[in-house]
């Protein structure tokens, strides 16, 4: 299982050191760029799920162009 954790900067070193002490855990940090990609992807998936559940309505390209 893979997990993505968001940790405050001042606590990150402590948490990483703690996780490294477990032989069954592999921990590595993400670059800010990769973290941003994951964040945007997560947001996109949440928005897709809202549309799929009917909580959000999509507009057509025609409706979008008419607004301009």
N, CA, C and O atoms as a GROMACS GRO file, in nm:
protein
  272
    1UNK      N    1   0.085  -0.117   0.000
    1UNK     CA    2   0.000   0.000   0.000
    1UNK      C    3   0.090   0.124   0.000
    1UNK      O    4   0.192   0.128   0.067
    2UNK      N    5   0.048   0.222  -0.077
    2UNK     CA    6   0.122   0.348  -0.081
    2UNK      C    7   0.034   0.457  -0.021
    2UNK      O    8  -0.087   0.459  -0.042
    3UNK      N    9   0.096   0.546   0.054
    3UNK     CA   10   0.028   0.658   0.117
    3UNK      C   11   0.099   0.787   0.081
    3UNK      O   12   0.221   0.789   0.065
    4UNK      N   13   0.024   0.893   0.068
    4UNK     CA   14   0.080   1.025   0.047
    4UNK      C   15   0.041   1.109   0.168
    4UNK      O   16  -0.077   1.128   0.196
    5UNK      N   17   0.141   1.158   0.240
    5UNK     CA   18   0.118   1.235   0.362
    5UNK      C   19   0.154   1.380   0.339
    5UNK      O   20   0.251   1.412   0.269
    6UNK      N   21   0.078   1.468   0.398
    6UNK     CA   22   0.111   1.611   0.397
    6UNK      C   23   0.147   1.650   0.540
    6UNK      O   24   0.063   1.643   0.630
    7UNK      N   25   0.272   1.689   0.559
    7UNK     CA   26   0.324   1.715   0.693
    7UNK      C   27   0.380   1.856   0.698
    7UNK      O   28   0.443   1.903   0.603
    8UNK      N   29   0.357   1.924   0.809
    8UNK     CA   30   0.412   2.057   0.828
    8UNK      C   31   0.565   2.050   0.817
    8UNK      O   32   0.627   1.955   0.865
    9UNK      N   33   0.625   2.150   0.754
    9UNK     CA   34   0.769   2.151   0.730
    9UNK      C   35   0.851   2.130   0.857
    9UNK      O   36   0.949   2.056   0.857
   10UNK      N   37   0.810   2.193   0.964
   10UNK     CA   38   0.890   2.185   1.087
   10UNK      C   39   0.881   2.046   1.153
   10UNK      O   40   0.965   2.014   1.237
   11UNK      N   41   0.783   1.966   1.117
   11UNK     CA   42   0.768   1.830   1.172
   11UNK      C   43   0.815   1.722   1.075
   11UNK      O   44   0.824   1.605   1.114
   12UNK      N   45   0.845   1.756   0.951
   12UNK     CA   46   0.875   1.658   0.847
   12UNK      C   47   0.999   1.575   0.879
   12UNK      O   48   0.998   1.453   0.862
   13UNK      N   49   1.106   1.639   0.926
   13UNK     CA   50   1.228   1.564   0.957
   13UNK      C   51   1.203   1.459   1.065
   13UNK      O   52   1.252   1.346   1.056
   14UNK      N   53   1.127   1.496   1.167
   14UNK     CA   54   1.096   1.402   1.275
   14UNK      C   55   1.017   1.282   1.222
   14UNK      O   56   1.048   1.168   1.254
   15UNK      N   57   0.914   1.309   1.141
   15UNK     CA   58   0.830   1.202   1.088
   15UNK      C   59   0.910   1.111   0.996
   15UNK      O   60   0.896   0.989   1.003
   16UNK      N   61   0.993   1.169   0.909
   16UNK     CA   62   1.076   1.088   0.820
   16UNK      C   63   1.171   0.998   0.898
   16UNK      O   64   1.187   0.880   0.865
   17UNK      N   65   1.232   1.052   1.001
   17UNK     CA   66   1.324   0.973   1.083
   17UNK      C   67   1.248   0.861   1.154
   17UNK      O   68   1.298   0.749   1.164
   18UNK      N   69   1.130   0.891   1.201
   18UNK     CA   70   1.046   0.790   1.266
   18UNK      C   71   1.011   0.678   1.169
   18UNK      O   72   1.022   0.560   1.203
   19UNK      N   73   0.968   0.714   1.050
   19UNK     CA   74   0.930   0.612   0.951
   19UNK      C   75   1.048   0.527   0.906
   19UNK      O   76   1.032   0.408   0.881
   20UNK      N   77   1.165   0.587   0.897
   20UNK     CA   78   1.284   0.512   0.854
   20UNK      C   79   1.325   0.406   0.954
   20UNK      O   80   1.397   0.312   0.920
   21UNK      N   81   1.280   0.418   1.079
   21UNK     CA   82   1.312   0.320   1.182
   21UNK      C   83   1.229   0.193   1.168
   21UNK      O   84   1.259   0.094   1.235
   22UNK      N   85   1.128   0.193   1.087
   22UNK     CA   86   1.047   0.074   1.062
   22UNK      C   87   1.103   0.004   0.938
   22UNK      O   88   1.109   0.064   0.831
   23UNK      N   89   1.142  -0.121   0.952
   23UNK     CA   90   1.201  -0.193   0.839
   23UNK      C   91   1.100  -0.218   0.728
   23UNK      O   92   1.139  -0.238   0.613
   24UNK      N   93   0.972  -0.218   0.759
   24UNK     CA   94   0.868  -0.247   0.660
   24UNK      C   95   0.815  -0.122   0.590
   24UNK      O   96   0.721  -0.130   0.511
   25UNK      N   97   0.875  -0.006   0.619
   25UNK     CA   98   0.831   0.120   0.558
   25UNK      C   99   0.945   0.178   0.474
   25UNK      O  100   1.059   0.186   0.519
   26UNK      N  101   0.913   0.216   0.352
   26UNK     CA  102   1.007   0.288   0.266
   26UNK      C  103   0.954   0.430   0.252
   26UNK      O  104   0.841   0.450   0.206
   27UNK      N  105   1.033   0.527   0.292
   27UNK     CA  106   0.989   0.667   0.287
   27UNK      C  107   1.082   0.747   0.198
   27UNK      O  108   1.204   0.733   0.204
   28UNK      N  109   1.022   0.831   0.115
   28UNK     CA  110   1.101   0.923   0.034
   28UNK      C  111   1.022   1.052   0.018
   28UNK      O  112   0.899   1.052   0.024
   29UNK      N  113   1.092   1.160  -0.003
   29UNK     CA  114   1.027   1.289  -0.017
   29UNK      C  115   1.000   1.317  -0.165
   29UNK      O  116   1.066   1.263  -0.254
   30UNK      N  117   0.901   1.402  -0.188
   30UNK     CA  118   0.867   1.445  -0.323
   30UNK      C  119   0.920   1.587  -0.345
   30UNK      O  120   0.926   1.668  -0.252
   31UNK      N  121   0.958   1.614  -0.468
   31UNK     CA  122   0.997   1.751  -0.501
   31UNK      C  123   0.871   1.838  -0.497
   31UNK      O  124   0.760   1.787  -0.512
   32UNK      N  125   0.887   1.967  -0.478
   32UNK     CA  126   0.770   2.056  -0.479
   32UNK      C  127   0.690   2.043  -0.608
   32UNK      O  128   0.567   2.052  -0.606
   33UNK      N  129   0.758   2.023  -0.720
   33UNK     CA  130   0.690   2.008  -0.849
   33UNK      C  131   0.601   1.884  -0.850
   33UNK      O  132   0.484   1.892  -0.890
   34UNK      N  133   0.655   1.772  -0.805
   34UNK     CA  134   0.577   1.648  -0.802
   34UNK      C  135   0.463   1.657  -0.701
   34UNK      O  136   0.354   1.606  -0.726
   35UNK      N  137   0.487   1.722  -0.588
   35UNK     CA  138   0.381   1.739  -0.488
   35UNK      C  139   0.268   1.823  -0.546
   35UNK      O  140   0.151   1.795  -0.519
   36UNK      N  141   0.301   1.924  -0.625
   36UNK     CA  142   0.200   2.008  -0.689
   36UNK      C  143   0.119   1.927  -0.790
   36UNK      O  144  -0.003   1.942  -0.800
   37UNK      N  145   0.187   1.841  -0.866
   37UNK     CA  146   0.117   1.756  -0.962
   37UNK      C  147   0.018   1.664  -0.890
   37UNK      O  148  -0.097   1.651  -0.933
   38UNK      N  149   0.062   1.600  -0.782
   38UNK     CA  150  -0.027   1.512  -0.706
   38UNK      C  151  -0.146   1.590  -0.651
   38UNK      O  152  -0.259   1.540  -0.652
   39UNK      N  153  -0.122   1.711  -0.602
   39UNK     CA  154  -0.230   1.793  -0.547
   39UNK      C  155  -0.332   1.827  -0.655
   39UNK      O  156  -0.453   1.818  -0.632
   40UNK      N  157  -0.284   1.867  -0.773
   40UNK     CA  158  -0.375   1.900  -0.883
   40UNK      C  159  -0.451   1.777  -0.930
   40UNK      O  160  -0.570   1.786  -0.962
   41UNK      N  161  -0.385   1.664  -0.935
   41UNK     CA  162  -0.450   1.539  -0.976
   41UNK      C  163  -0.558   1.500  -0.876
   41UNK      O  164  -0.667   1.459  -0.916
   42UNK      N  165  -0.529   1.514  -0.749
   42UNK     CA  166  -0.628   1.482  -0.645
   42UNK      C  167  -0.750   1.572  -0.658
   42UNK      O  168  -0.864   1.524  -0.648
   43UNK      N  169  -0.728   1.700  -0.682
   43UNK     CA  170  -0.839   1.795  -0.699
   43UNK      C  171  -0.923   1.758  -0.822
   43UNK      O  172  -1.046   1.765  -0.818
   44UNK      N  173  -0.856   1.721  -0.930
   44UNK     CA  174  -0.928   1.683  -1.052
   44UNK      C  175  -1.014   1.560  -1.030
   44UNK      O  176  -1.127   1.554  -1.077
   45UNK      N  177  -0.961   1.462  -0.959
   45UNK     CA  178  -1.037   1.340  -0.930
   45UNK      C  179  -1.158   1.371  -0.842
   45UNK      O  180  -1.266   1.316  -0.863
   46UNK      N  181  -1.140   1.459  -0.744
   46UNK     CA  182  -1.252   1.498  -0.658
   46UNK      C  183  -1.361   1.567  -0.738
   46UNK      O  184  -1.480   1.541  -0.718
   47UNK      N  185  -1.321   1.656  -0.831
   47UNK     CA  186  -1.419   1.725  -0.915
   47UNK      C  187  -1.490   1.626  -1.007
   47UNK      O  188  -1.611   1.636  -1.027
   48UNK      N  189  -1.417   1.531  -1.063
   48UNK     CA  190  -1.477   1.428  -1.148
   48UNK      C  191  -1.580   1.347  -1.069
   48UNK      O  192  -1.689   1.319  -1.119
   49UNK      N  193  -1.545   1.309  -0.947
   49UNK     CA  194  -1.638   1.231  -0.865
   49UNK      C  195  -1.764   1.310  -0.833
   49UNK      O  196  -1.872   1.252  -0.826
   50UNK      N  197  -1.751   1.441  -0.812
   50UNK     CA  198  -1.869   1.524  -0.787
   50UNK      C  199  -1.961   1.528  -0.908
   50UNK      O  200  -2.083   1.524  -0.894
   51UNK      N  201  -1.903   1.535  -1.027
   51UNK     CA  202  -1.983   1.534  -1.150
   51UNK      C  203  -2.050   1.398  -1.165
   51UNK      O  204  -2.168   1.389  -1.197
   52UNK      N  205  -1.975   1.292  -1.142
   52UNK     CA  206  -2.026   1.156  -1.156
   52UNK      C  207  -2.142   1.130  -1.059
   52UNK      O  208  -2.236   1.058  -1.093
   53UNK      N  209  -2.134   1.188  -0.939
   53UNK     CA  210  -2.240   1.171  -0.838
   53UNK      C  211  -2.356   1.267  -0.859
   53UNK      O  212  -2.456   1.259  -0.788
   54UNK      N  213  -2.344   1.358  -0.955
   54UNK     CA  214  -2.451   1.453  -0.984
   54UNK      C  215  -2.450   1.575  -0.893
   54UNK      O  216  -2.546   1.651  -0.893
   55UNK      N  217  -2.344   1.595  -0.818
   55UNK     CA  218  -2.336   1.710  -0.727
   55UNK      C  219  -2.294   1.837  -0.800
   55UNK      O  220  -2.318   1.947  -0.752
   56UNK      N  221  -2.231   1.822  -0.916
   56UNK     CA  222  -2.187   1.934  -0.998
   56UNK      C  223  -2.233   1.910  -1.140
   56UNK      O  224  -2.229   1.798  -1.190
   57UNK      N  225  -2.279   2.017  -1.207
   57UNK     CA  226  -2.326   2.005  -1.344
   57UNK      C  227  -2.222   2.066  -1.438
   57UNK      O  228  -2.171   2.175  -1.415
   58UNK      N  229  -2.192   1.993  -1.543
   58UNK     CA  230  -2.101   2.043  -1.644
   58UNK      C  231  -2.176   2.133  -1.742
   58UNK      O  232  -2.296   2.118  -1.761
   59UNK      N  233  -2.103   2.226  -1.804
   59UNK     CA  234  -2.164   2.308  -1.908
   59UNK      C  235  -2.102   2.269  -2.042
   59UNK      O  236  -1.988   2.223  -2.048
   60UNK      N  237  -2.177   2.287  -2.146
   60UNK     CA  238  -2.128   2.252  -2.279
   60UNK      C  239  -2.033   2.361  -2.329
   60UNK      O  240  -2.030   2.471  -2.276
   61UNK      N  241  -1.958   2.328  -2.432
   61UNK     CA  242  -1.868   2.425  -2.493
   61UNK      C  243  -1.948   2.542  -2.548
   61UNK      O  244  -1.905   2.657  -2.538
   62UNK      N  245  -2.065   2.514  -2.605
   62UNK     CA  246  -2.151   2.621  -2.658
   62UNK      C  247  -2.191   2.718  -2.547
   62UNK      O  248  -2.184   2.839  -2.565
   63UNK      N  249  -2.232   2.664  -2.433
   63UNK     CA  250  -2.270   2.749  -2.320
   63UNK      C  251  -2.150   2.833  -2.273
   63UNK      O  252  -2.166   2.950  -2.238
   64UNK      N  253  -2.033   2.774  -2.272
   64UNK     CA  254  -1.913   2.846  -2.231
   64UNK      C  255  -1.884   2.961  -2.328
   64UNK      O  256  -1.852   3.072  -2.286
   65UNK      N  257  -1.893   2.933  -2.457
   65UNK     CA  258  -1.867   3.036  -2.558
   65UNK      C  259  -1.973   3.146  -2.556
   65UNK      O  260  -1.942   3.263  -2.580
   66UNK      N  261  -2.097   3.108  -2.526
   66UNK     CA  262  -2.204   3.207  -2.518
   66UNK      C  263  -2.180   3.304  -2.402
   66UNK      O  264  -2.219   3.420  -2.410
   67UNK      N  265  -2.116   3.257  -2.295
   67UNK     CA  266  -2.086   3.344  -2.181
   67UNK      C  267  -1.981   3.448  -2.214
   67UNK      O  268  -1.977   3.556  -2.154
   68UNK      N  269  -1.895   3.416  -2.311
   68UNK     CA  270  -1.791   3.510  -2.351
   68UNK      C  271  -1.854   3.617  -2.436
   68UNK      O  272  -1.784   3.708  -2.482
   0.00000   0.00000   0.00000
